[in-house]
Amino acid sequence: MANVAVIGATTWGNALGRLLADKGIAVSIWARTEAKARKLRQEQQNRPSETAFPNYLSFTNNVNEVLHSAELVILAVPAQSLRQSVRQISDRLTAYAILMSVAKGLEADSGKRMSEVMMEEISSALHERVCVLSGPNLSQEISQGLPATSVVAARDIEVAKKVQRLLHSPNFSVSVSDDIIGVELCGALKNVIALGAGVVDGLSLGDNAKAALITLGWAEVVSLGVALGAKATTFYGLAGLGDLIATCSSRLSRNHYVGCELAKGRSLAEITASMPNIAEGIDTTVAAHSLAGKLGLEVPLVDLIYKVLFESLPPVEISTRFRNGLKPESAI
């Protein structure tokens, strides 16, 4: 592969773009507006050259320019924007393009995974060329050159291996999986648990309480994932536990931040309005709550997080109900 298109000049999209450009791969990143593209070009010019390939990364608002001869198209847009973005590019994709989503969320209205959304909007001939990337990938750390690992998953393992070879670098190790359902659900649903972990930290309930919430919450996630067709083992690998640990503990985690701020008494609307980026767990909580209801699964911690977010349940009730209403031995 020689040309990569990144749809979405997001923090994660830009980090992946720079990672690939540093390997000598031509990358073009599409920004929503020309003003945004111009700003990013200026920042690129002002950035000290730390790579042997300083001219391999470009920014533009011209979607045709981005997609021209692209062999890998990275969808680096928020989950709730992905369908619209795929619609915008679907008739411009080449027959040999691989599409990869890096969003960690579920579509709120439908509960669908990002690969499902993509497949609904593209030619059936490209369905086997859809893949996803997920894992403990805090974009700010990767932008700083700190070591990280990730998982690329596809129904066709050969597609995953192609992307693995493209992305793999000394500081970014990539493994492959054919459990695209599990890898996607891990990336999306760990954000719901991270919201709860943030509440626990915001209430200063201690690490014991947070460990219990994460463990019991993850048991609910695994049950939901298996019911949706995922492999249970995926939830205990890098895409699952690895990402869960990073997101529930790091100060760089947006979802953990939202939970902390809720515990301090701020409203969800106020918190999200003040954030430059989107916390995917908010909309994913809606989808997870709905999916569990349709499947008849009991997910008490997911339900509590949903009620804190959308039904004005005081965050402190997570502590109260955790002690009084949940039975840990039944959830392990």
C-alpha positions in Angstrom: 0.0 0.0 0.0 1.3 3.4 -0.8 -1.6 5.8 -0.2 -3.8 6.3 2.9 -6.8 8.5 3.3 -7.9 9.6 6.7 -11.5 10.9 6.9 -11.7 13.2 10.0 -9.0 15.5 11.3 -9.6 14.3 14.8 -7.0 13.9 17.5 -6.9 10.1 16.8 -7.0 10.6 13.0 -4.1 13.0 13.1 -2.1 10.7 15.4 -2.5 7.8 13.0 -1.8 10.0 10.0 1.5 11.1 11.5 2.4 7.5 12.6 2.0 6.3 9.0 3.7 9.3 7.4 6.7 8.7 9.7 7.0 5.3 8.0 7.2 6.9 4.6 3.6 6.3 3.6 1.7 9.0 1.8 -1.2 10.2 4.0 -3.9 12.7 3.1 -6.3 13.8 5.9 -9.7 15.2 5.2 -10.8 18.1 7.4 -14.5 19.2 7.6 -13.7 22.8 6.6 -11.1 24.5 4.5 -10.3 26.7 7.5 -9.5 23.6 9.6 -7.3 22.2 6.8 -5.5 25.5 6.5 -4.8 25.6 10.2 -3.5 22.1 10.2 -1.2 22.8 7.2 0.2 25.8 9.1 0.8 23.7 12.2 2.5 21.1 10.1 4.8 23.7 8.6 5.7 25.1 12.0 6.3 21.6 13.5 10.0 20.8 13.9 10.9 18.1 11.4 11.4 14.9 13.4 11.0 12.5 10.6 12.8 11.5 7.4 9.5 12.0 5.5 8.3 15.5 6.5 6.3 15.9 3.3 4.3 12.6 3.4 1.4 14.1 5.4 -1.1 16.5 3.9 -4.4 18.1 4.9 -7.3 19.1 2.6 -11.0 19.8 2.5 -11.3 18.2 -0.9 -12.7 14.7 -0.4 -11.9 13.7 -4.0 -8.2 14.7 -3.5 -8.1 12.6 -0.3 -9.6 9.5 -1.8 -7.7 9.5 -5.1 -5.9 6.2 -5.3 -6.3 5.5 -1.6 -5.8 1.9 -0.7 -6.7 2.3 2.9 -9.4 4.6 4.1 -9.4 5.3 7.8 -12.7 6.6 9.2 -11.6 8.7 12.2 -14.9 10.4 12.9 -17.1 10.0 16.0 -19.5 7.0 16.0 -22.6 9.2 15.6 -21.1 10.9 12.5 -19.8 7.7 10.8 -22.9 6.9 8.7 -23.0 10.4 7.2 -19.3 10.3 6.5 -19.5 6.9 4.7 -22.4 8.1 2.6 -20.3 11.1 1.5 -17.5 8.9 0.2 -19.2 5.7 -0.8 -19.4 6.4 -4.5 -15.8 7.6 -4.6 -14.2 4.5 -3.2 -11.9 2.3 -5.4 -12.6 -1.4 -5.8 -9.4 -2.2 -4.0 -9.9 0.1 -1.0 -9.9 -1.2 2.6 -12.1 0.7 5.0 -11.2 0.9 8.6 -13.1 2.5 11.4 -11.3 3.7 14.5 -14.4 5.0 16.4 -15.1 3.3 19.7 -18.8 3.5 20.0 -22.2 2.2 18.9 -24.8 4.0 16.9 -27.2 5.4 19.5 -30.4 5.0 17.6 -29.8 1.5 16.2 -27.2 0.0 18.5 -25.2 -1.1 15.5 -21.5 -1.5 15.4 -19.4 0.7 13.1 -18.6 -2.1 10.7 -22.4 -2.8 10.4 -23.0 0.9 9.7 -20.2 0.9 7.0 -21.5 -2.2 5.3 -25.0 -0.7 5.1 -23.6 2.3 3.2 -21.1 0.8 0.8 -21.2 -1.6 -2.1 -21.5 -5.3 -1.1 -18.3 -5.9 -3.1 -16.4 -4.0 -0.4 -17.9 -5.8 2.6 -15.0 -8.2 3.1 -12.7 -5.2 3.0 -14.1 -3.6 6.1 -12.0 -3.7 9.3 -11.7 -2.0 12.7 -8.9 -0.8 15.0 -9.2 -0.9 18.7 -7.1 -1.3 21.9 -5.5 0.7 24.6 -4.8 3.7 22.4 -4.7 7.0 24.1 -4.0 9.2 21.1 -2.0 11.8 23.0 0.5 9.2 24.2 0.8 7.8 20.7 1.4 11.3 19.3 4.2 11.7 21.8 5.9 8.5 20.5 5.1 6.5 23.6 4.7 2.7 23.1 1.3 1.3 22.5 -0.5 -1.8 21.1 -3.6 -2.3 19.2 -5.8 -4.9 17.4 -7.1 -4.8 13.9 -10.1 -7.0 13.3 -11.8 -8.1 10.1 -14.0 -10.9 8.9 -11.3 -11.7 6.4 -8.1 -12.2 8.4 -6.0 -11.5 5.3 -7.4 -7.9 5.2 -6.5 -7.5 8.9 -3.0 -8.7 8.2 -2.5 -6.2 5.4 -3.5 -3.4 7.7 -1.3 -4.8 10.4 1.8 -4.6 8.2 0.9 -1.1 7.3 0.5 0.2 10.8 3.0 -1.8 12.7 6.0 0.2 13.9 8.6 0.0 16.8 6.3 2.0 19.1 3.0 0.8 17.8 2.5 -3.0 17.9 -0.5 -4.3 16.1 -2.1 -7.8 16.4 -4.9 -9.2 14.3 -8.3 -10.9 15.1 -11.2 -12.3 13.1 -13.6 -11.5 16.0 -14.7 -8.1 14.6 -17.9 -8.2 16.7 -15.9 -8.7 19.9 -13.2 -6.1 19.1 -15.8 -3.5 18.3 -17.9 -4.2 21.4 -14.9 -4.1 23.6 -13.9 -0.7 22.3 -17.4 0.7 22.6 -18.6 -0.8 25.9 -15.5 -0.2 28.0 -16.4 3.5 27.6 -19.6 2.9 29.5 -17.7 1.3 32.4 -15.2 4.1 32.3 -18.0 6.6 32.9 -18.9 4.7 36.1 -15.2 4.5 37.2 -15.0 8.2 36.7 -18.0 8.7 39.0 -16.4 6.5 41.7 -13.1 8.5 41.5 -15.1 11.8 41.5 -16.8 10.8 44.7 -13.4 9.7 46.2 -14.8 6.2 47.0 -11.4 4.6 46.7 -9.7 2.1 44.5 -11.4 -0.9 46.2 -14.8 0.4 45.1 -13.5 1.2 41.6 -12.0 -2.2 41.2 -15.3 -3.8 42.2 -17.3 -1.6 39.8 -15.0 -2.3 36.9 -15.0 -6.1 37.6 -18.8 -6.4 37.9 -19.4 -4.0 35.1 -17.1 -5.9 32.8 -18.9 -9.1 33.6 -22.1 -7.4 32.3 -20.3 -6.3 29.2 -19.0 -9.8 28.5 -22.5 -11.3 28.8 -23.9 -8.7 26.5 -21.1 -9.2 24.0 -21.5 -13.0 23.9 -25.2 -12.6 23.4 -24.4 -10.3 20.4 -22.2 -12.9 18.8 -18.7 -12.0 20.2 -16.1 -14.5 21.5 -15.7 -14.3 25.3 -12.0 -14.6 25.0 -11.7 -11.3 23.1 -12.9 -9.4 26.2 -9.9 -10.6 28.2 -7.3 -9.5 25.6 -5.8 -6.2 24.5 -9.0 -5.0 22.9 -10.9 -5.8 26.0 -9.1 -5.7 29.4 -6.2 -3.7 27.9 -8.4 -0.9 26.7 -10.6 -1.1 29.8 -7.6 -0.6 32.2 -6.3 2.4 30.2 -9.7 4.1 29.9 -10.8 3.6 33.5 -7.5 4.9 35.0 -6.0 7.5 32.7 -6.4 11.3 33.2 -6.4 11.4 29.3 -9.7 9.4 29.2 -12.6 11.5 28.1 -15.2 9.1 29.5 -13.5 8.9 32.9 -13.4 12.7 32.9 -17.1 12.9 32.2 -17.8 10.6 35.1 -15.6 12.6 37.5 -17.3 15.8 36.5 -20.8 14.3 37.0 -19.8 13.3 40.5 -18.8 17.0 41.2 -22.4 18.1 40.4 -22.0 19.4 36.9 -24.7 18.6 34.4 -24.0 16.4 31.4 -24.9 19.2 29.0 -22.5 21.6 30.7 -19.7 19.0 30.7 -20.0 18.0 27.0 -20.3 21.7 25.9 -17.0 22.4 27.6 -15.2 19.5 26.0 -13.2 19.9 22.7 -13.7 16.2 21.9 -16.6 13.7 22.2 -16.9 11.1 24.9 -18.2 8.2 22.9 -19.5 6.4 26.0 -22.4 8.7 26.5 -24.2 7.7 23.3 -23.0 4.1 23.7 -24.6 3.9 27.1 -28.0 4.6 25.3 -27.3 1.8 22.8 -26.1 -0.7 25.5 -29.1 0.0 27.7 -31.4 -0.6 24.8 -29.6 -3.7 23.5 -29.6 -5.3 26.9 -33.3 -4.6 27.3 -34.1 -6.2 23.9 -32.1 -9.3 24.8 -33.6 -9.6 28.3 -30.2 -9.3 30.0 -29.8 -7.9 33.5 -27.1 -5.3 33.5 -27.6 -3.4 36.8 -24.4 -1.3 36.6 -25.0 -0.3 33.0 -28.6 0.6 34.0 -27.2 2.8 36.9 -24.8 4.6 34.6 -27.7 5.2 32.2 -29.9 6.6 34.9 -27.1 9.0 36.1 -26.6 10.2 32.6 -30.2 10.5 31.4 -32.6 10.2 34.3 -31.1 12.6 36.8 -30.1 9.9 39.2 -27.6 11.5 41.7 -24.2 10.0 41.0 -23.8 9.2 44.7 -26.6 6.6 44.1 -24.0 4.5 42.3 -22.3 4.0 45.7 -25.6 3.5 47.6 -27.1 1.0 45.2 -23.8 -0.7 44.7 -23.7 -1.5 48.4 -27.4 -2.2 48.9 -28.8 -3.5 45.6 -26.1 -5.4 43.7 -25.0 -8.9 44.6 -21.4 -9.3 43.4 -21.5 -13.1 43.8 -24.2 -13.3 41.2 -22.3 -11.2 38.6 -19.0 -13.1 38.6 
